């Protein structure tokens, strides 16, 4: 769980939910009394602070609160509603449409596995008798039941991050519960976003806290976890290459059964044409294509079941004995090494399992689970049983088991629908790749790319042009270089098993840290599935020299790109933190900042979330004047899927009021869509700023009213705390205006950008209202004068005394990636006339 303790809440509402009676556990520091005083909603007050650079590292302990929950939002200015899934409360008609789209998007990959599973298995372990067929069938049946059904459908799908699936969704979920991110831009205020609300701890919370503490204090574990995530993501991207190659080539191999004159070279050329068409229609989006391909997949699954039932009735229904796992033992006893070698082919029946999880953001969990259990799995089982029944009497046809088992009268219709299904399977994995890359880019582990949202209704449906054409190019090279189904199947197994093992490790961590279930269940899950996947992996690695090494090289390249980007981004951020301007310097400059304050608003974009960026000093020394109002804007992605609009902007003052400098952190989840233009963004930002200033003035007024009744020393001595809706504890023991009434603070001369505020003999409330109106009027006048985007491009270079590899990575690889990725402000479509750019190079 993230640390919910905060000493400086920025603003809060005052609503209470009288119907809530559930008691909860919260963290509390040791110096805070264990007895939490219960406040009335009318007593709630807030504290406005300047931008702080200090971190609170005090020890924590658990305290159970009373049976009430105060519903308030600390950083936002409105009480947010609960996060709702896009697919909640759907009608019956909408449910049918979703079912069709689920088939077309999620199950295409796993649905086409009967095209090649038996063919690859029996090429590695030739049939010596019917017992071999029963053993191979039993292996396939139980692999289907254990991996796609038990592991993914019944367990892994529940480890989603607010409906988002995939490797980085798991990493985000872990980051939200423990500070394991290597990028040091976490804020306590992030934990107060409503999407951060975590599960109420169970009786096994102690074990979870120990794991959390161990993860947060060990840099080695943090790096290991990140490397595992990057490795899993690189395997997902590799799947996006090998899945189209395998699916399309295996489906078109049916031509060699239907037309004797067709050779392998012709099949490869037709496959190339199909792949080009496939990736060309990807831009039309998931919703549009899902409605088209959904019915096609339904026909495909029905065809699998029908052909399976036909073969069972016509040939040998005794293959049903394969549900007895003893035949797996007989299979290995008869074939030993060859049986183990065939495990790489057996795994192909479970390919597409990871795509189910990665594509989860498009559809509700329950819809995916029900569709798989009641339609997809029965049809797949019947399809494999039918092929085995046919092979019991036709051992020679094992090299192309699927098409050989199709009745001659239904061959061409089946061939057509099989090819459509193969194209759909390829789209499913490509879609999963897009989703995974978007998540990794949002969390700072992949260069920023242009992302097109293909649906106005559902924000998770995306298309990334650069990745789309890159995957097409590599797939074409892969098909033309390795045309053997066996070699491509082996590469397919390597990519699929790589991400499966990473998912098993991350879900195990989620079970321990978040779900907090019994240790026996966790160990059983980890031992069974990790052991099973390692066994399969040993089989596919044995044949890595036959050409499938190409996919490993591709995965290593993608891993290297993500590692370099993350490493460079981390060094850049840490350097900018070290180069921050000190508050002492700002005081010496005075409220005019040592230059002329011209009317207008300057939005200075920088990645820092705390402190004054060093590049601001570069602006002060480079420009002849600076704007009368400066707002440091940081676009920050937090490890939650979505941030409500009311919680988007987090404001704090920088320096005294007369400086007119604010910090704004614009927070986005990795699933959020940044479609607003610069006018909309400016409007939202200024509205939030005005609300912040009004709330600040309101709290100043409340504090001023209380000064007449209590002595200031008594206010310092208090130790009251407040419990938030997500378990956050807020101290109210320090006077709220300590920063403003400090008589020892130096007096600054009035800014030329604003008339001085003379001491007024009027009533304090009247004076406060006038002061508020003057500041709001100042902001509006500055807005009318114009908004300019001050873009500071900070580049990094390795020092001359750095080791060679660091110079190579930073000066060449990271520099190349940074120059060719999209700038963060690109999404706002800011005209060039409204931008001012200054470059700065940091030596690291």
N, C-alpha and C positions, 0 to 999 in steps of 0.2 A: 504494500500500500504506500502511496506517496505520503510524504510528511504533511499532515494537515494543519500543523501549528503555525500560526502567523502572528507577528507582533504589530503589523501595520496594515490592517485592512483599509481599503480605499473608500468604499461606500457600501451601504447596506440598506435593504428595505426593512420593513417592520411588520410583516405579516406572520400570522401564526395559524397552524392547522390544528383546530381543536379536536379533530377526530383521530389524530394520530396518537396511539397509545403504546407503540412498540419501543422498548428500551434498547439502547444501542451502546456499543463500545466506541470510545474515542481515545486518541493519544493525548497525553498531557505532559508537560515538562515537570521535572521533579520539584521545581520551586513553586509550582502552582498548587494550591491546596486541593486535596482530593475531593472535598465537598464542594460541588458546583452550585453556586447560588442561582436560584431560579428567578429570572427577571421577567417582568411584564413586558409586553411588546412596546408599550409606550416609553419604556426606559432605554430602549436600544439607541445607542449613539455610535458615531464612527470617528475615525481618526484619519486626518489627511496628512501625508508625510511627503517630504522631499525624496527624490530618487536616492535610494540607499544602496550602498555597495557592500554592506555587511551581511554575512550569512549567520543564521542561527543554528548552531550545531549542538544544542543542549540535548542531554539524555531524555528519553521518552519513557513513559509508562502508561499502562492502560487504566482507564477510569470508565465505569459504567454510568451512563447518564440517567436522568429521570425519565418518566414515561411521557415525554412531550418532545416535539420536534419543531424548532423555529424554522419556518420556511423563508429564507432570505438569500439574496445573491450578493456577494461581497463586492466583486469587481464590476459587474454590470449594473445598469441603472434601472433595470426592471426585473421583476421576479420571473425567471424563465419557466416555461412549461416542460413537462417531461419529454424526453426525446421519443419521437414516434417513428416507427419504421414506415417506409414508403408503401408497404404492402399490407398494413394492418387494415382490418375491417373491409376486406374486399368482398364484392358481391359474387354470386354464383357464376355469372357470365364472365366476370373478371378472372375468377379462379380457373375457368376452362382455358382462357387465353394464356394465363400464366403457366398452366400445365403444358400447353403446346410449346411455349417459349422455353420452358425448362428442358423439355426433350431436345429442342434444337440447339440449345446453348451449352447445357451442362453435361448431357449424357452422350454426346456424339462420339467422343473418344473411346469410352469404355464400351459403347455399343458396337463398334466395328472390330473389336478384338477377335471375334470368331473367324474373321477373314484370314488370319495368319497364325493364330496360336498353335494349333495342331500341326500345321505345315512346318513351322520352325522346330517344334519339339521333336517330331519324328525324323527330321533330317539330322538332328544331333544324336538321337537314340532310335535307330531303325527298328521297325516292328519285327519281333521274332515269334510272336504268337498272340492270341487274343488276350492273354493275361497282361501283356504290355499295354494293350489299348485300355483295359480296365484300370491299370495302375496310373497311366497318364491322365485318364479322365478323372480319377479320384483326386489326383493332385490339383487339377484345374478346378474342380468343384470346391474343394476346401480352401484353395487360394482365393477364389471368388467370395466365399463366405467369410473368411477371416479378414482379408484386407479391405475390399471395398465396403462390405456390409458392417462387420463388427468394428473395425478400426475407424473408418471414415464416417459412415452414415450414423452409427450409434454413438461414437465418441468424439471424433475430431470436429465434426460439424458444430458441436456445442461449444467448442473453444473459439468461436468467432468473436470478433471485436465489433459489437453493435451491428451485426449483420455482415461484417466484412471478413473475408477469408483470405488465406494465403500465408506465406512465410512471414512477410512483414507485418501482417495483421497480428500474428502471434507475438512478434517482437514488440510491437506497439503496446499490446496488452500487458506484456511483462514490464515494459518501461513505465507504464502508468502505475504499476504497483510497486516498483522498486527503481531507484535511481541508477540505472545501469547504462544509460546513454553516455557515450564518450564526449559528446559535444556539450560543453559547459554552459548551456543557455537555458537551463531549467529555472523556473520561478515558482515560488509557493502559490502565487496567484493562479497558476495553471491548474492546480488541484481543485480550484473552486469553480471551474467550468462544470456545468451540469453533466456533461458527458463523462467527467471523471468520477462520478459517484460510484462507489464500489460496493461489492457484496458485504453484508454485515458479517463480521468474523464469526467463526464457529468455535466449538470447544477445542479444536486443534490449532488455534491461532498461534500458540507458542512456537510450534515447529515452523509455521509460516514466517514468523518474525525472525527466527534464527536464520532461515534461508535468505530472507530479505537483507538482513544485516550483513551476512557473509557476501552476498552479491554486491552490495553497495560499497563495502570496504576493500574488496579485492579488485585491483585493476586488471590482474591476469584473467579473472573470471569474466569481467566485462568485455575484455578483448576477445576471449574465447567465444563468448556468446555472440558477439558481432560477427566474428569470422564464420561461425556456423550459419548464421542468417545469410551472410553474403554467399556462402557456398550453396545453400539451398536455393537462393534466388538465381544464381548462375545456372543451376540445373533446371530451374523452371524455364529460363530463357532458352536453354539448350533443347528442352522439350518442344518449345515453339518452332524449332528448326526440324527436329527429327520426326515429329508427329505427322506433319503434312507429307513428308517424304515417304514414310512407312504406310500411311493410310491410303494415299493415292496410288502408289506403286503396287501395293498388294491387291487393291480392288481391280486395277486394270490388268493384273495377271490373269484374270478370267478370260481375257481374249485368247490366250494360248490354249485354253480348254475349248472355247467355242469355235475358234478359227485356227486350223492347223498351220496355215501359212504364216501366221504372225510370229515374228521373232522377238527376242528380248530387246534389241535396239529400238524397234518400232514402239514397243511398250514404254520405253524410257522417253522417247520423243513425245508421245501422247501425254505422258505424265507431266512433262515440262509445260505443255500447253495448258493442262488443267490447273497446275499450280499458279501460273500467271493469271488465269481467270479468277481463281480463288482469292488471291491477295488483292486483285483489283476491285472486287466487290466488298471488301472488308470495310471500306469507308462508309457504307450505307448503314452501318450500325447494327446493334444487337436486336433492338425491338423490331425494326423493319425486317431484317433477315430472319429473326426468330419466328415470326408469324409465317414466313414462307417455308422454312425448313422444318418447323415443328411437325406439321402433318406428314412430311416425308419421313422423318424419324419414326413416327408412329407406325407408318406402313412398314418400315424396315424391321422394327421389333416384332410386329405381327407376322411378317414373313419368316423371321428367324424361328418363331414359335411354331408356325404352320409346317415349315420344312422339317423341323425337329420331330414333331408329332408324326408326320408322314413317314420319316425314316425309322422311327421307333416301331411303328405298326408294320412296316414292310420288311425290315431286316431283322433286327435282334433287340427285343426289349429287355433282354437280360443285362444290358449295360446299366440298368438301374442298381445293380449290385455295387456299383462304384461308390455309392453313398456310404459303404462300409470302408472306413479308412485302412483296414488291414491290407487292402490292395496296394496302397502306397508302399507298405513294407515289402510286399512281394515284388513290386516294381524295382525297388532298389536292390533287393536280394538277387534278382535275376540279372540286372544290368550294371550294378555298382557305379563305376566311373561315368559311364554313358548316361545313367539316370541323373547323376549329379550335374553333368554337363547340360542336360536338357532343362534344368531348372530355369535357365535364362529364357527359354522359350515359354515355359509355364507362366512366368511372371507377366508375360504380355497380356494375359487375360485380365489382369488388374490395372493395366495402363488406363489412364483417364481418371483414376481415383483422386489424384491431386488436383486435377482440373475441376472436379466437383467442388472441392474446398475453395480453390482460388476463384472460381466463378460464383461463389456464394453471394457476393455483393449484389448480384443481379436479381436474386429471387429469395423468398423467405425459406428458412431452414426446414420448416415442417413440410413445405411443398416439395422440396428436393428429397427429403426422407421418404415420404409417402409414394412419390413417383418411382423411386428406386425399388422400394420393397415390394410394391404391388404390380409393377409393370416391367421395369428394366431387368431386375434380377430373375424373375420367372422365365422371361423370354430368353435371356442369356443361357440359363441352365438347360432349357429345352433345346436351344441351338447346339450346345456342346454334346448333349446326350444324343441328338440326331446324327451328328457327324460321327460319333463313336460307333453308333449302331451301324451306319453305312460301312465304316472301316472294318468292322468285324468280319465282313464278307468280301472286302475289297482292299486288301493290304497294299496293293501296288499304287493306289491313288492317294497315299498319305502325303505326297509332296504338294498336292493342291487340294487338301481335304474339303474345304468349303464348297468350291465350285463343282467338284466332282460329285458331291452328295446332293446337289440340286437336281430335281427331276428335269428331264430334257424339255418337257413342255413349258416349264416355268423358268428356263435358264436365262433368256434375254431380259424378261421383266425383272428378274432378280439381279442380273448384272447391272441394269440401269439404276435400280434403287440402291444397290450396294455402292456404286460410284457416287451417287448423291450423298449417301450416308458418310462415305469417306471424306468428301469435301466438307461436310458439316463437322466431322470429327476434327479436321484440321482447323476449322474456324474456332472450335471450342478451346483448343489449346492456345491459339493466337490471342483470343480474347483474354484468357487467363494471364498470358504474358503481359499484355497491356496493363491489366489491373495491377499486377505485381510491380511493374516498373514505375507506375504512378505512385504507388505506396512508398517504394524505396526512394524515389526522388523527393517526395514530400518530407521524408525523415532524414534527408541529407546524405543519402548513400548512392545517388545516381545523378548524373548531370541533368539540368533542367532541359526539357524538350517541349516542343509544341504538342499540346493535347487538345483534341477536338471532342466535344461532348455531343454524341449522336442522338441523344434523347432529351427533350425538354421536360419530360415527366420524371425520369429516373436518372439521378445525377451520377450513378456509378458506371453508366454505359459510355465508354470512351473509345477513341481511335487515335493512335500515335503514328502519324505518317512515316517518320524516319525509321522507327522500329519495324513497321509493316514492310517497307521495301528492303530493309536490311535482312529481315527474316526470309523474304522471298529469294534474295540473292544467294544467301547461304544454303537454303533448301535446294535451289537449282544446282549449285556446285555439289552438294551432297548426293543428289540423285544421279547426276551425271558421272560422278567419281565412283560411287559405290552402288551398283545396281543390283547386288545380291540381297535378297530378302533376309537371308540369315545374318549377314553382316549388319544391315540396317537394324534388324531386330535386336541384335546384341547391343548396338549403340543406344537403341531405344530403352533397353533395360537398364543400362548404366545411368542415363539421365533420369529415368523415373525413380530408380532406387536411391539415387543421391538425394533427391528432394524428399522422398518418403522417410529416410532415416533422419534428416534434419527436422521434419515435422514431428516424428516420434519423440525426439529429444525435447523440443520446445513444448509439446503438449504435456509431456511428463513434468516439466518445470511449471507449467500452468496448473496442473493438478496439485502440485506441492504448495505453490505460492498463493494461488487464487482460489481454486476450488476447495482446497484444504480437506480432501477426503482421506480415508484410511490409508495408511502406508502400505498395507498388504495389497490393496487394489492398485495403487500406483506402481509398486514393484512388479506386480503381475503384468500390467500393461507394458511396462518398459522391457521386461525380460522376454515376454512372448513375442512382441512385435519387433523389437530391435534384434532379437536373436533370429527371427524368421527372415528379416530383411538382410541381415549380414550373411546368412546362408545363401540367399539368392545372389547377393552382391559378389560373393566369392566365386560363384559360377560364371557370371558375366565377365568378371575381370580376367578369368582364365583365358578368354578368347579375345582380349583387347587388342592383340597384335594383328588381328585379321582385317583391320580397316576401321573398326569402331573407335580406335584411338582418336580419330578426327573430332568426334563429339566431345571428348575429354579436353582436347586442345581448345576447342571453341569455348567450353565452360570455363577453362582457366583464364582465357582472354577476358571474358565478361567479369569474372571474379576480380581480375587485376584492375579493370576500369573502375569498378565500384570501390575497391580498396583504395586506389589512388585518389579518387574524388573525396571519399570520406576522410582520408589522412590529410589531404591538402586543406579541406574545409576546416578541419579541427585545428590545424596549425595556424591558419589564417585567423580564425576566431580568437584563439588564445593570444596571438600577437596583437590583435586589435584591443583586447582587454588590457594588455600590458601598456599599450600606447594611449590609454585614455587620458583626457585632460583632467587635471586635479581641480577640486572645488576652490582651493586657495588661489589658483590662477584666475578663475572666474571672478573671485572677489576683488583681486587686484585690478582686473580689467574694468570692473564696474558694470553698471546696468547698460551702458552704451557699448560694451564689449570692445572698447578701445577703437571704435570706428564709428561710422555714421549709420544710424538705424533708419532705413528708407521704408516708406509705407508698403505694406504687403505681407504675405505669409510665405515663409520658406519651409518646404517639407524636405528635410534632409534624410535620405534613405540610407540606412546602415543596418548591419546584422546584429549589433550590440543590443542587448535587452536591459543593460544597466550601465550607468556612467555616461560621460560625455565622450563621443567618439573622437579620436585623434584627428580624423580628417576634417572635423569642424574647424580646428585651428588652421588647417590648410586653406579653408574657405576664407577665414578671417584675414589671413595674410595675403591671399591672392586677389580677393575682390575689393573694390574701393568702398563698398558699403554692404551692409547686411540688412535683412528684412526686419521690420519692427516686431514681428512675431516669428519665432522659430519652433518648429515641431520636429523632434527626432522620431522618425517613423521606422519601425522594425517589423517586417513581414515575417511572422514566426509560425511554423507548423508545429502543433502540439500533438502528442500521441493519443488523439481521440479521432474517431471517424468524422464528426461534424461539430462545429462550434455554432451555437445559436446566434442569430444576428444581434440580439440584445447583449450578448457577451463578447462581441467581436473586438471592440476597442477597449484597451486598458490605458488609462491616462494617469500621469503623475507630473507634478511640477518639478522643474529643474531650477535650482537657485530660488531667490526671492521673487515675489510677485512682480516687482518693477522690471525684472529681466524679460518677462513675457516669453519664457522658454518652457516648453512642455515635452514630455516623452509620451509617445503613443505606440503601443504594441498592438498591431493588427493580427489577431490570432485566427488561424485556419486549421481545421482538421485535415487529415490526408485524403478524405473523401469529399471535402468541400470543393465547390466550383467557383473559381474566380473569374466571373464573366463581366463584372461591373466595369464601365468605362471610367475615365478619370473624373468626369463631372459627378457621377454617382458616388464614387469613392470620396471625393471632397465633401459632398453634401452630407454623407453619413458620418464622416469624421468630424465635421464642424458641429453637427447636431449633438454628437456624443460629447464633444468638448464643452458645449454650452451646458449640457445636463450635468457634466462633472463640476463645472464652476458653480452652478446653482446649488448643487448638493453640498459642495464645499462651504459656500456661504451660509447655507441653512445650518450646517453643523457648527460653524463658527458662532452663529447667533445663539444656538442652543447652549454652547459652552459659555458664551458671555452671560447668558441668563443665569447660569448656575454659579457664576463667580461671586454673586452677592450673598449666596446662602452658605457657602462652604469656604473654608480657608484653603489657600492654594497648597499648603503643606499637606493637608489632609488628602487632597486629591492625589498627591504623589504616593501616599502611603497605601492606597487601595490596592487590592489584588483580585479584582473581579474579572471573571472570564465569561465568554459567551460561546455556546455550542452551535455550529452551523448545520445545515441540512445534510452535508456530506461528512459530518463528524469533525469539522474544523473547529479549533479552539482559538478564540480571539480575546486578548487581554485588554481590559478597559481601565487598568490601574494607573496609566500614565496620562497626565493632562493632555487633552486633545490639541491644544494650541501651544504646546511647549515650544515648538519651533518659532511661533509667531510672537510670543510675549517675552522671549528671552531678552532681558534688558542689557545683557552683556554683549549681544551681537553687534557688530559694527554697523554704523548707519551709512547707507549708500546715498549718493546724490541722485536726484530724480532723473529719469531717462528723458532724453529729448524726444522720444517717440510718444511721450504721454505727459500730460500736465501733472505737476506734483500734487499729492494729496495732503493738503494742510490739515493740521489738527483742528477738529471741528468741535465746537461746544455743544452741538446738537445732541439729542438723545442717541445712544449707541445703536439702537435698532434702525433709526432713520438714517444714520450715517452709514451703517452696513448696507442698507438697501441702495443708497446712492453709490456707494463704492462698487456694489455688484453691477448696477446699471452702467456705470462708467466702464467697467472692464468688458462687459458684454458689448457695449457700443464700440469700444476699441477693437474688439475681435471682428465685429461686423464691418467696420470701416477697413480693417486690414484685408478682410476677405474681398470686399469690393475693389480694393486696389490691385488684386490679382494674386494668384497662387503660382509659385514657381517650384519646380521639383529639382532639388539639389542632389545630384547623384554623385556619390563618391565611389570611384572604382578603385578599390584597394587590391593590388596584386602582391604576390609574395615571391621572393627569390631566396634561394638557399645561400647562406653565408659562404664566403670563400674557404673557410676552414671546416666546412661540413664534410661528412664522409661522402664518398662518390655516389652511392646509391641514392642518398637523399637529394643530391644535386640533380641526378638524372630524373628522379620522380617529380620533384617540385619544378625545376626549371624547364623541363621538356614535356613530360606526360601531363601533369596537372595543368600547366600553362596552356597546353594545346586544348585540353578539355574545356577549360574555363573560357578561352577565346571563342570556342565554337558552340557553347551552350547559350540558352536564352537568358537574358537579364531578367531579374525579378520584376522590374517595373514594366516589362513588355506587355504583360497581361492587361495593364490599365490603358493602353493605347494613348499615351500622352503625346501631344504635338511637340515637335522639336522646338517651337517657339516658347514653350513653357518649361523647357529643361535647361539645366546648367550642370555641366559635368566637370569634375576635377579628379585627376588620377593621383594615386599615391602608392608607392612601392614599399613593402615591409621586408626586412631581412630576417629570415627565420633560421 
